[in-house]
Amino acid sequence: MLGYLILFITSSLVIINSAVCSLIICFIALFKVFFSAQATAIANKVMWLWATINGLILKIFNRVEWDVKGIESLKKDGWYLMISNHLSWTDIVVLCCVFKDVIPMPKFFLKQQLLYVPFIGMACWALDMPFMRRYSREYLIRNPEKRGADLETTRRSCAKFKNTPTTVVNYVEGTRYTQDKLARSKSVYKHLLQPKSGGIAYTLAAMGDQFENIVDVTLAYPQNRENPFKALLMGKMKKIVVHVNTYPVDEKVLGDYFNDKPYKREFQLWLGDIWKEKDIRLEQIYNQHS
């Protein structure tokens, strides 16, 4: 009974925090047309406030043991491409809470449709979140004139980051991990879905020369694997693991992914090796708490 009372309280507080911060950012968006850089900077501060308040709410109701490693070399004024495994809605809260004072506030790639969601769409636009319109292979076969349009959209979205330190987040698996999705995808990994190289390749093609490092994040909730978001809201989250590896942006990741087939294959192998190491790391983390 107590858990559900905490669930109601924390959910209400998080919703109120999100609603108020979204409305403030929407108000800031009204001035973005005339004062773009200043409006974005203020909106980022509001997002930082949103992450800080969420962190305080969840800290009050959870006694979390944090295991954070590998963030010592990161800096607030850098440009980073962050890749991560994706387990739960909790991931967004955790990434923002852990990295809000370490690197620039994370920018998440969003589907184009979210732009038209009331308040949320405008708030994300004011925060310069990149909106993506990806075309399927079948659509491009029927409409060949659209080839390259999604890459151009990515470049336009990322162009605004050129003079502002930025962290761009890419969930390489493309969706949240579940045992059912793992079985249906026939993944070669035990704790991860197959990585999709196209999304990260688009980001690197658009602004690869701006990134200082690729930040690879391994997330785990070893004692609350079944439903971490519900556990967090009910005050039952026990441990959060955030392990970070950084990789240079060099010739291994900079190339013509879309026209150079040998390079595309090498890039996929490079990403596969990272995912193999991540899967081993997750196995070790889960074994410690089995």
JOQUI-V218145 format. One record per backbone hydrogen bond with DSSP energy under -0.5 kcal/mol. CO is the residue of the C=O (numbers start at 1). NH is the residue of the N-H. E is the energy in kcal/mol with one decimal. If there is no record, write none. Layout:
# JOQUI-V218145
CO/NH/E, CO/NH/E
This chain:
# JOQUI-V218145
1/5/-1.7, 2/6/-2.6, 3/7/-2.2, 4/8/-2.1, 5/9/-2.3, 6/10/-3.2, 7/11/-2.3, 8/12/-2.1, 9/13/-2.5, 10/14/-2.8, 11/15/-2.5, 12/16/-2.6, 13/17/-2.6, 14/18/-2.6, 15/19/-2.8, 16/20/-2.8, 17/21/-2.4, 18/22/-2.3, 19/23/-2.3, 20/24/-2.3, 21/25/-2.4, 22/26/-2.5, 23/27/-2.1, 24/28/-2.2, 25/29/-2.1, 26/30/-0.7, 27/30/-0.9, 28/31/-1.7, 29/32/-1.0, 29/33/-0.5, 31/34/-0.7, 31/35/-2.8, 35/39/-2.7, 36/40/-2.3, 37/41/-2.1, 38/42/-2.1, 39/43/-2.5, 40/44/-2.3, 41/45/-1.5, 42/46/-1.9, 43/47/-2.2, 44/48/-2.2, 45/49/-2.1, 46/50/-2.6, 47/51/-2.4, 48/52/-2.3, 49/53/-2.7, 50/54/-2.3, 51/55/-2.2, 52/56/-2.0, 53/57/-2.7, 54/58/-2.5, 55/59/-1.9, 56/60/-2.0, 57/61/-1.1, 58/62/-1.3, 62/64/-0.9, 64/66/-0.7, 65/240/-2.1, 66/68/-0.5, 67/69/-0.5, 67/242/-2.9, 69/244/-2.2, 71/74/-1.3, 75/78/-1.1, 79/212/-3.1, 79/213/-1.0, 80/82/-0.6, 80/168/-2.6, 81/215/-2.8, 82/170/-2.9, 83/217/-3.1, 84/172/-0.7, 86/177/-3.2, 88/91/-1.6, 89/92/-0.8, 89/93/-1.0, 90/94/-2.8, 91/95/-3.1, 92/96/-2.2, 93/97/-2.4, 94/98/-2.9, 95/99/-2.3, 96/100/-1.4, 99/102/-1.4, 99/103/-2.3, 105/167/-0.7, 107/169/-3.2, 110/132/-3.4, 111/114/-1.7, 112/115/-1.5, 113/116/-1.5, 114/117/-1.5, 117/121/-2.6, 118/120/-3.1, 119/123/-2.7, 120/124/-2.6, 121/125/-2.0, 122/126/-2.5, 123/127/-1.4, 124/129/-2.7, 125/128/-1.6, 130/110/-2.7, 132/112/-2.2, 136/140/-2.2, 137/141/-1.8, 138/142/-1.7, 139/143/-2.1, 143/146/-2.2, 144/147/-1.7, 146/149/-2.2, 146/150/-0.5, 148/152/-2.0, 149/153/-2.2, 150/154/-1.9, 151/155/-2.3, 152/156/-2.3, 153/157/-2.3, 154/158/-2.3, 155/159/-1.4, 156/160/-0.6, 158/161/-1.9, 159/162/-1.6, 161/164/-0.8, 166/80/-2.6, 167/107/-2.8, 167/169/-0.5, 168/82/-3.1, 169/109/-1.2, 170/84/-1.2, 170/172/-1.1, 171/174/-1.6, 172/196/-2.7, 178/182/-2.3, 179/183/-2.2, 180/184/-2.3, 181/185/-2.3, 182/186/-0.8, 182/187/-1.2, 195/197/-0.7, 196/200/-0.7, 197/201/-2.1, 198/202/-2.3, 199/203/-1.8, 200/204/-2.4, 201/205/-2.4, 202/206/-1.8, 203/207/-2.3, 204/208/-2.3, 207/210/-1.7, 207/211/-1.0, 212/249/-0.7, 213/81/-1.9, 213/215/-0.6, 214/216/-0.7, 214/247/-2.5, 215/83/-2.5, 215/217/-0.6, 216/245/-2.5, 217/85/-1.1, 217/219/-0.6, 218/243/-2.2, 220/241/-2.9, 221/224/-1.9, 227/231/-2.2, 228/232/-2.5, 229/233/-2.1, 230/234/-1.8, 231/236/-3.1, 231/237/-0.8, 232/235/-0.9, 238/65/-2.6, 240/67/-2.7, 240/242/-0.5, 241/220/-1.6, 242/69/-2.3, 243/218/-2.9, 245/216/-3.3, 247/214/-3.0, 248/250/-1.1, 250/253/-1.6, 250/254/-1.7, 253/255/-0.7, 255/257/-1.4, 256/259/-0.9, 256/260/-2.5, 259/261/-0.8, 260/264/-2.5, 261/265/-2.3, 262/266/-2.1, 263/267/-2.8, 264/268/-2.2, 265/269/-2.0, 266/270/-2.4, 267/271/-2.4, 268/272/-2.3, 269/273/-2.2, 270/274/-1.7, 271/275/-2.2, 272/276/-2.1, 273/277/-2.2, 274/278/-2.2, 275/279/-2.3, 276/280/-2.0, 277/281/-2.3, 278/282/-2.5, 279/283/-2.1, 280/284/-2.0, 281/285/-2.2, 282/286/-2.8, 283/287/-2.2, 284/288/-1.4, 285/289/-0.6, 286/289/-0.9, 287/290/-1.0
